[in-house]
Amino acid sequence: MGKPNVLARIVEGQDVHRAFGAPGDWGYHTAIGQGLYALLREKRSDG
């Protein structure tokens, strides 16, 4: 299975962070994975 079709998910109306999926889908070592992980941590700290 390949990477999620992010653009299709965004066009369907999903939030950008949901459209990209989990950080591990991209690899925590990649820029996208690190960005998604940071976004998740930020959202959790906001409550």
C-alpha positions as CSV (number, residue, x, y, z in Angstrom):
1,M,0.0,0.0,0.0
2,G,1.4,3.4,-1.0
3,K,1.2,6.8,0.7
4,P,-2.2,8.2,1.4
5,N,-3.7,10.3,-1.3
6,V,-3.5,13.5,0.6
7,L,-4.7,15.9,-2.0
8,A,-7.9,13.8,-2.6
9,R,-8.6,13.8,1.1
10,I,-8.2,17.6,1.4
11,V,-10.4,18.1,-1.7
12,E,-13.0,15.9,0.0
13,G,-13.1,18.4,2.9
14,Q,-10.8,16.8,5.5
15,D,-8.7,19.0,7.7
16,V,-5.1,19.1,6.5
17,H,-3.7,17.4,9.5
18,R,-6.3,14.6,9.2
19,A,-5.7,14.3,5.4
20,F,-2.0,13.6,5.9
21,G,-2.7,10.7,8.4
22,A,-0.5,9.6,11.2
23,P,3.2,10.7,11.5
24,G,4.2,7.0,11.3
25,D,2.6,6.7,7.9
26,W,5.3,8.9,6.6
27,G,8.1,7.9,9.0
28,Y,9.0,9.9,12.1
29,H,12.4,10.6,10.5
30,T,10.9,12.6,7.6
31,A,10.0,16.2,7.6
32,I,6.3,15.5,7.1
33,G,6.3,12.9,9.9
34,Q,8.0,15.3,12.3
35,G,5.6,18.1,11.4
36,L,2.6,15.9,12.0
37,Y,4.0,14.7,15.3
38,A,4.6,18.3,16.4
39,L,1.1,19.2,15.4
40,L,-0.4,16.3,17.4
41,R,1.7,17.3,20.5
42,E,0.5,20.9,20.1
43,K,-3.1,19.9,19.9
44,R,-2.9,17.6,22.9
45,S,-1.3,20.4,25.0
46,D,-4.1,22.8,24.0
47,G,-6.6,20.5,25.6
